[in-house]
Amino acid sequence: MPKKAGTDNPYGYDPKTDTVQVGRHDLERVLLMFRSLVRNRNLAAGTT
């Protein structure tokens, strides 16, 4: 079972555990953005 965050705020940085908590939707959006950035970088460099 995951540890409870040290703050009342369920999202954001928790200095006690040195972690950042985000919602599932936000995580999915960041992963999709990362994939598109890598793809664009590879296209600009001429690699696949």
ABEGO torsion letter per residue (X at the ends): XBBBBABABABEBBAAAGBBBBBAAAAAAAAAAAAAAAAAAAAAAGBX
